[in-house]
Amino acid sequence: MARKYFGTDGIRGATNVAPMTAAMAMKVGMAAGAHFRRGDHRHRVVIGKDTRLSGYMLENALVAGFTSVGMDVVLLGPMPTPAVAMLTHSMRADMGVMISASHNPYADNGIKLFGPDGFKLSDADELAIEALIDGEVPLAQSADIGRARRVEDARGRYIHFAKSTFPEELTLDGLKIVVDCANGAAYQVAPSALWELGAEVIAIGVTPNGKNINDGVGSTAPGTLCETVVGSGAHIGIALDGDADRLIVVDEQGKVVDGDQLMATIAGGWARQGRLAGGGLVATVMSNLGLERHLSAQGLGLIRTAVGDRYVLEKMRSSGYNVGGEQSGHIILSDYATTGDGLVASLQVLAELVRAGAPASEVLHRFDPLPQLLKNVRFKGGKPLDDPRVKDVIAAAEAELDGKGRLVIRASGTEPVIRVMAEGDDKAQVETVVDRICGVVAEVAA
């Protein structure tokens, strides 16, 4: 059954435009609260947010919704998404909520939900909550209305957790690290954790004002980080996104290292240490074919899933893998976390850098990626991918690339665009294929 409100990563959209309104946030709180009220204990939900201006509005609306159905609320303030997941489990909450639109501009926002185990919700849970959103949710009796309180030590708890994932026998002493927090949720915790582990830290993207999250900084805009790393003579740069569940790295020469290279680095290191589970890693259909070939040369496998870190995690859990993620920088290390954690992943990358005793440019570029091109075609409505003309041009492209590359075409789960990606040994052929498909999709979507 298709979901009405939930996309690939919660509910997301432009704020004060349906569905991302205060009224909807309150309904989500009521519905999710009712869904997770199981048993006769006092129920609790933890709520974190990033630094978007609209976070105040949505936070208050969610509090109203949850308390109205009898759930107590613990407010964490600005915290990374993985911190919310971790604290949901460690504080024995019945569920967790993160208010964030991740790497999107400040005008967007979203609501991500976690179960009591700290994992994102299943499709079944989301469908059940959607049914309650559109139905009637019974309210608590007056004496049973929930309470809300803020906790002051949430940041300290997460910093302690993140530091505990770094190998005890290693230190970051002597490393100069530039960390870009995207003016987002990790603007306090990430620099603090790195500094406490011994690094000399240069922090950028740490002055949020409600409107500058992901604006020219962060993992989707690494230009400033590249310049700062080179200009300061730093050994490495770390870029997180708005809610810090995504990681991109910059080497000492100012070159960007994407999630595929970082997964290859971590998986290779863990394999040498005998701690890589599953004999490989899990990635999505968007990961470069070069990653697959690199892993195969080491006797390691690659399992691909649909786009979305939730699908990566589902496959990791069902097949016994402990490393997985996306080219975009969502890296899940299930030995430590229940979702992508940019800071924890960066600490594993830094551990490999320290062990190697070599520059980041030598350690982190593990393979030569095949030429890959991704373009987006925006559409107003309908299902362009069901049109016969689009199907025909896709079939022709697949035949052309057979044995020489891959083609991945999908509708985005977070915005009204068709994503067209091709990769192969011949760059010119890849560009031609993508442009041809995009042209037909644009005609159909007009």
PLY file of the C-alpha trace (Angstrom):
ply
format ascii 1.0
element vertex 446
property float x
property float y
property float z
element edge 445
property int vertex1
property int vertex2
end_header
0.00 0.00 0.00
1.35 3.44 -0.95
2.06 5.82 1.89
0.21 9.14 1.86
2.42 11.31 4.06
5.66 9.42 4.70
8.41 9.46 2.10
11.74 7.63 2.13
12.79 9.47 5.29
9.78 10.58 7.30
7.42 13.41 6.40
9.05 16.36 4.66
8.08 19.51 2.79
8.03 23.29 2.68
6.99 24.67 6.05
3.53 26.20 6.42
2.55 24.34 3.27
0.67 21.04 3.60
1.69 18.60 4.87
4.43 20.40 6.81
2.19 22.60 8.95
1.77 23.01 12.69
-1.66 21.39 12.44
-0.18 18.34 10.75
2.66 18.15 13.30
0.10 18.06 16.10
-1.82 15.30 14.31
1.40 13.33 13.88
2.09 13.69 17.59
-1.40 12.51 18.46
-1.33 9.61 16.00
2.21 8.42 16.76
1.61 8.81 20.48
-1.57 6.74 20.30
0.20 4.10 18.19
3.05 3.69 20.66
0.93 3.73 23.82
1.31 0.09 24.73
0.94 -1.17 28.26
0.04 0.71 31.42
3.41 2.38 32.15
4.00 6.13 31.91
4.84 6.71 28.24
7.67 8.94 27.06
8.83 10.44 23.76
12.10 12.29 23.14
12.15 15.12 20.60
15.21 16.67 18.98
15.54 19.19 16.18
18.04 20.91 13.95
18.50 24.67 13.80
15.73 25.68 11.36
13.54 28.62 12.31
10.44 26.47 11.84
11.72 23.98 14.40
10.21 26.02 17.22
6.76 25.90 15.64
6.82 22.20 14.87
8.32 21.30 18.22
5.51 23.04 20.09
2.87 21.47 17.86
4.31 17.99 18.41
4.41 18.57 22.16
0.73 19.49 22.08
-0.11 16.37 20.11
1.86 13.94 22.26
0.76 15.34 25.60
-2.87 15.38 24.49
-2.83 11.59 24.20
-1.03 11.12 27.50
2.64 10.90 26.52
5.34 12.73 28.46
7.80 14.66 26.31
11.55 15.05 26.80
12.93 17.94 24.73
16.57 17.63 23.65
16.94 20.90 21.73
19.28 21.03 18.70
20.76 17.55 18.37
21.90 15.30 15.48
19.42 12.75 14.19
21.61 9.82 15.34
21.77 11.36 18.82
17.97 11.31 18.98
17.97 7.66 17.91
20.60 6.78 20.52
18.88 8.68 23.33
15.49 7.20 22.47
16.89 3.78 23.29
19.20 4.74 26.16
16.50 6.77 27.95
14.00 3.91 27.55
11.59 6.12 25.66
8.65 4.63 23.79
9.60 6.55 20.68
11.77 9.38 19.36
11.20 12.27 16.98
13.68 14.33 14.97
12.50 17.60 13.44
14.67 18.14 10.41
14.75 18.25 6.62
18.34 17.01 6.62
20.30 18.62 3.77
17.37 20.69 2.41
17.22 24.51 2.62
15.92 26.15 5.81
12.43 26.76 4.37
11.81 23.01 4.35
11.38 20.85 7.40
10.49 17.29 8.26
9.51 14.84 10.96
11.43 11.58 11.42
10.16 8.95 13.84
12.05 6.26 15.74
10.74 3.27 17.64
11.78 2.37 21.20
14.76 0.42 19.85
16.15 3.56 18.17
15.46 2.29 14.65
13.39 4.14 12.06
9.85 2.90 11.74
8.77 0.07 9.48
6.38 0.62 6.59
3.70 -1.10 8.67
4.14 1.34 11.56
4.04 4.32 9.21
0.87 3.08 7.53
-0.76 2.57 10.92
0.16 6.10 11.97
-1.13 7.52 8.68
-4.47 5.81 9.29
-4.65 7.46 12.72
-3.71 10.87 11.26
-6.72 10.68 8.97
-8.98 9.24 11.66
-10.09 10.05 15.18
-7.51 9.67 17.94
-8.91 9.25 21.48
-7.61 11.96 23.81
-6.33 11.34 27.32
-8.46 12.10 30.36
-7.66 15.44 31.99
-5.66 13.81 34.77
-3.62 11.78 32.27
-2.41 14.57 29.97
1.35 14.35 29.48
4.05 16.71 30.76
6.99 18.23 28.88
10.49 18.99 30.14
13.88 19.84 28.71
17.05 17.92 29.53
20.28 19.88 29.82
22.81 17.05 29.53
21.73 15.62 26.14
24.76 17.05 24.35
27.14 15.63 26.92
25.55 12.21 26.69
25.96 12.12 22.92
29.53 13.44 22.97
30.48 10.73 25.46
28.85 8.09 23.26
30.57 9.31 20.08
33.99 9.38 21.75
33.48 5.82 23.00
33.36 4.58 19.39
36.92 5.77 18.70
39.55 3.07 19.36
40.95 3.39 22.89
44.53 2.80 21.77
44.46 5.72 19.30
44.42 9.49 19.66
43.84 12.47 17.39
46.84 14.30 18.84
48.75 16.16 16.14
45.90 16.20 13.63
44.50 19.51 12.41
40.88 18.94 11.42
38.43 21.35 9.83
34.85 20.40 10.68
31.91 21.94 8.82
28.65 21.53 10.74
26.39 23.11 8.08
25.06 25.60 10.66
23.01 22.62 11.74
22.31 20.22 14.56
25.93 19.20 15.26
27.32 22.71 15.58
28.18 22.16 19.23
28.73 18.42 19.62
31.00 17.63 16.66
33.77 20.20 17.34
33.69 19.33 21.04
34.06 15.58 20.47
36.97 16.00 18.05
38.75 18.44 20.36
38.30 16.21 23.39
39.91 13.35 21.45
43.02 15.48 20.95
42.61 17.17 17.58
43.31 20.78 16.72
39.88 21.82 15.49
38.90 24.56 13.08
35.11 24.78 13.09
33.03 26.36 10.33
29.27 26.34 9.81
28.77 26.73 13.56
26.82 29.99 13.72
23.19 29.00 13.04
20.62 31.79 12.82
17.58 29.75 11.82
17.91 30.50 8.12
21.50 29.59 7.18
21.41 25.81 7.64
23.05 24.09 4.63
23.48 27.53 3.02
26.84 27.35 1.25
28.19 24.99 3.91
27.88 21.35 4.88
28.15 18.07 3.02
26.15 19.28 0.02
28.25 22.43 -0.42
31.87 21.48 0.42
33.52 24.38 -1.41
34.14 26.44 1.73
35.51 23.39 3.51
37.90 22.66 0.64
39.22 26.22 0.73
39.57 26.20 4.51
41.43 22.88 4.59
43.97 23.99 2.01
44.28 27.52 3.40
44.84 26.35 6.97
47.14 23.47 6.13
44.78 21.02 7.81
45.25 17.28 7.49
41.59 16.61 6.69
38.16 18.22 6.51
34.87 16.77 7.73
31.51 17.98 6.43
28.21 17.05 8.03
24.73 17.93 6.81
21.97 19.78 8.63
21.03 16.91 10.92
24.50 15.29 10.96
23.49 11.86 9.71
25.58 12.38 6.57
29.35 12.68 6.09
31.57 13.93 3.28
35.35 14.28 3.71
37.93 16.56 2.10
41.57 15.46 1.90
44.56 17.71 2.61
44.71 18.71 -1.07
41.13 19.97 -1.01
39.65 17.05 -2.94
36.23 15.73 -1.95
35.89 12.12 -0.80
32.34 10.77 -1.11
30.45 8.10 0.80
31.51 5.29 -1.53
35.20 5.93 -0.87
34.56 6.29 2.86
32.65 3.01 3.03
35.47 1.31 1.14
37.98 2.74 3.63
36.04 1.64 6.69
35.10 -1.80 5.31
38.69 -2.46 4.24
40.02 -1.50 7.65
37.45 -3.55 9.50
38.15 -6.54 7.24
41.85 -6.38 8.10
40.93 -6.26 11.79
38.62 -9.26 11.43
35.54 -7.31 12.48
33.71 -6.86 9.17
30.47 -8.84 9.32
28.81 -10.34 6.27
31.92 -10.41 4.11
31.25 -7.04 2.52
28.92 -4.07 2.77
25.46 -2.90 1.81
24.94 0.12 -0.45
22.22 1.47 -2.72
21.76 1.30 -6.45
23.38 4.75 -6.63
26.81 3.62 -5.42
29.50 3.65 -8.07
30.34 0.50 -9.99
33.97 1.23 -9.11
33.16 0.48 -5.47
31.75 -2.90 -6.43
34.82 -3.77 -8.49
37.18 -2.58 -5.71
35.48 -4.72 -3.09
35.40 -7.72 -5.39
39.18 -7.46 -5.91
39.56 -7.78 -2.12
37.25 -10.75 -1.91
34.47 -8.63 -0.43
30.89 -8.41 -1.63
28.43 -5.58 -2.25
24.69 -5.91 -1.81
22.56 -3.15 -3.35
19.23 -1.84 -2.13
16.72 0.81 -3.12
17.71 4.40 -2.34
17.21 5.35 1.29
19.26 4.55 4.36
16.27 2.75 5.90
16.45 0.13 3.13
20.19 -0.21 3.60
19.68 -0.80 7.30
16.90 -3.33 6.72
19.20 -5.38 4.50
22.08 -5.05 6.96
19.90 -6.37 9.78
18.39 -9.21 7.76
21.68 -10.36 6.21
24.13 -9.78 9.06
26.21 -6.88 7.75
27.66 -4.16 10.00
28.78 -1.59 7.38
26.48 0.04 4.87
25.41 3.35 3.48
24.95 5.66 0.55
27.24 7.50 -1.83
25.75 10.74 -0.48
27.40 10.08 2.88
24.81 8.26 4.96
27.04 5.65 6.55
25.55 3.14 8.98
27.86 1.30 11.34
25.50 -1.01 13.17
28.09 -1.96 15.79
27.50 1.53 17.14
24.33 3.09 15.80
20.83 2.36 14.53
20.98 4.97 11.78
23.51 6.99 9.79
25.85 8.96 12.06
28.21 11.43 10.40
30.32 12.03 13.49
30.74 8.36 14.38
31.58 7.51 10.76
34.14 10.31 10.67
35.83 8.89 13.76
36.22 5.51 12.04
37.71 7.26 8.99
40.07 9.19 11.25
41.09 5.94 12.97
42.14 4.53 9.58
44.06 7.73 8.85
45.91 7.52 12.18
46.71 3.83 11.70
48.06 4.41 8.21
50.24 7.35 9.22
49.86 8.68 5.68
48.13 11.70 4.11
44.37 11.54 3.61
44.88 11.78 -0.16
46.66 8.42 -0.05
44.45 6.69 2.49
40.93 7.66 1.47
40.88 7.43 -2.33
40.47 3.66 -2.51
39.39 3.23 -6.14
38.93 5.12 -9.39
35.19 5.77 -9.80
33.59 5.14 -13.14
32.15 8.19 -14.93
28.75 8.73 -13.34
26.18 11.41 -14.10
23.01 12.21 -12.19
20.43 14.73 -13.37
17.04 15.67 -11.96
13.92 16.49 -13.96
11.21 18.30 -12.02
7.57 17.43 -12.71
4.28 18.91 -11.56
2.20 15.77 -11.17
1.33 12.39 -12.55
3.75 9.50 -13.11
6.15 10.35 -15.94
7.94 7.01 -15.60
4.75 5.18 -16.63
4.58 6.96 -19.98
5.34 4.63 -22.96
7.75 7.16 -24.48
9.82 7.21 -21.30
9.76 3.44 -21.05
10.98 3.13 -24.63
13.92 5.51 -24.23
14.93 3.80 -20.98
14.83 0.36 -22.63
17.00 1.60 -25.49
19.52 3.09 -23.06
19.71 -0.12 -21.03
20.44 -2.08 -24.19
23.16 0.40 -25.15
24.86 0.17 -21.74
24.53 -3.59 -21.40
27.81 -4.94 -20.04
29.43 -1.51 -20.05
27.59 0.34 -17.32
24.43 0.83 -15.29
21.28 2.91 -15.48
19.21 3.93 -12.43
16.03 5.97 -12.86
13.63 6.67 -10.03
11.18 9.17 -8.63
12.50 10.98 -5.57
10.86 10.11 -2.30
11.32 13.62 -0.88
10.58 16.03 -3.75
8.74 16.03 -7.13
11.69 15.13 -9.35
12.73 12.20 -11.48
16.36 11.26 -10.87
18.22 9.92 -13.91
21.62 8.35 -13.26
23.93 6.46 -15.59
27.50 5.27 -15.22
29.89 3.37 -17.41
33.38 3.09 -18.80
32.68 5.64 -21.55
32.01 9.14 -20.16
30.65 10.52 -23.43
28.23 7.63 -23.75
27.03 8.16 -20.18
26.37 11.86 -20.80
24.53 11.14 -24.04
22.30 8.52 -22.43
21.37 10.72 -19.47
20.63 13.76 -21.65
18.48 11.70 -23.98
16.38 10.25 -21.17
16.05 13.60 -19.38
14.85 15.20 -22.59
12.03 12.71 -23.01
11.06 12.86 -19.34
10.96 16.67 -19.53
8.67 16.54 -22.57
6.29 14.14 -20.83
6.34 16.11 -17.59
5.72 19.49 -19.25
0 1
1 2
2 3
3 4
4 5
5 6
6 7
7 8
8 9
9 10
10 11
11 12
12 13
13 14
14 15
15 16
16 17
17 18
18 19
19 20
20 21
21 22
22 23
23 24
24 25
25 26
26 27
27 28
28 29
29 30
30 31
31 32
32 33
33 34
34 35
35 36
36 37
37 38
38 39
39 40
40 41
41 42
42 43
43 44
44 45
45 46
46 47
47 48
48 49
49 50
50 51
51 52
52 53
53 54
54 55
55 56
56 57
57 58
58 59
59 60
60 61
61 62
62 63
63 64
64 65
65 66
66 67
67 68
68 69
69 70
70 71
71 72
72 73
73 74
74 75
75 76
76 77
77 78
78 79
79 80
80 81
81 82
82 83
83 84
84 85
85 86
86 87
87 88
88 89
89 90
90 91
91 92
92 93
93 94
94 95
95 96
96 97
97 98
98 99
99 100
100 101
101 102
102 103
103 104
104 105
105 106
106 107
107 108
108 109
109 110
110 111
111 112
112 113
113 114
114 115
115 116
116 117
117 118
118 119
119 120
120 121
121 122
122 123
123 124
124 125
125 126
126 127
127 128
128 129
129 130
130 131
131 132
132 133
133 134
134 135
135 136
136 137
137 138
138 139
139 140
140 141
141 142
142 143
143 144
144 145
145 146
146 147
147 148
148 149
149 150
150 151
151 152
152 153
153 154
154 155
155 156
156 157
157 158
158 159
159 160
160 161
161 162
162 163
163 164
164 165
165 166
166 167
167 168
168 169
169 170
170 171
171 172
172 173
173 174
174 175
175 176
176 177
177 178
178 179
179 180
180 181
181 182
182 183
183 184
184 185
185 186
186 187
187 188
188 189
189 190
190 191
191 192
192 193
193 194
194 195
195 196
196 197
197 198
198 199
199 200
200 201
201 202
202 203
203 204
204 205
205 206
206 207
207 208
208 209
209 210
210 211
211 212
212 213
213 214
214 215
215 216
216 217
217 218
218 219
219 220
220 221
221 222
222 223
223 224
224 225
225 226
226 227
227 228
228 229
229 230
230 231
231 232
232 233
233 234
234 235
235 236
236 237
237 238
238 239
239 240
240 241
241 242
242 243
243 244
244 245
245 246
246 247
247 248
248 249
249 250
250 251
251 252
252 253
253 254
254 255
255 256
256 257
257 258
258 259
259 260
260 261
261 262
262 263
263 264
264 265
265 266
266 267
267 268
268 269
269 270
270 271
271 272
272 273
273 274
274 275
275 276
276 277
277 278
278 279
279 280
280 281
281 282
282 283
283 284
284 285
285 286
286 287
287 288
288 289
289 290
290 291
291 292
292 293
293 294
294 295
295 296
296 297
297 298
298 299
299 300
300 301
301 302
302 303
303 304
304 305
305 306
306 307
307 308
308 309
309 310
310 311
311 312
312 313
313 314
314 315
315 316
316 317
317 318
318 319
319 320
320 321
321 322
322 323
323 324
324 325
325 326
326 327
327 328
328 329
329 330
330 331
331 332
332 333
333 334
334 335
335 336
336 337
337 338
338 339
339 340
340 341
341 342
342 343
343 344
344 345
345 346
346 347
347 348
348 349
349 350
350 351
351 352
352 353
353 354
354 355
355 356
356 357
357 358
358 359
359 360
360 361
361 362
362 363
363 364
364 365
365 366
366 367
367 368
368 369
369 370
370 371
371 372
372 373
373 374
374 375
375 376
376 377
377 378
378 379
379 380
380 381
381 382
382 383
383 384
384 385
385 386
386 387
387 388
388 389
389 390
390 391
391 392
392 393
393 394
394 395
395 396
396 397
397 398
398 399
399 400
400 401
401 402
402 403
403 404
404 405
405 406
406 407
407 408
408 409
409 410
410 411
411 412
412 413
413 414
414 415
415 416
416 417
417 418
418 419
419 420
420 421
421 422
422 423
423 424
424 425
425 426
426 427
427 428
428 429
429 430
430 431
431 432
432 433
433 434
434 435
435 436
436 437
437 438
438 439
439 440
440 441
441 442
442 443
443 444
444 445
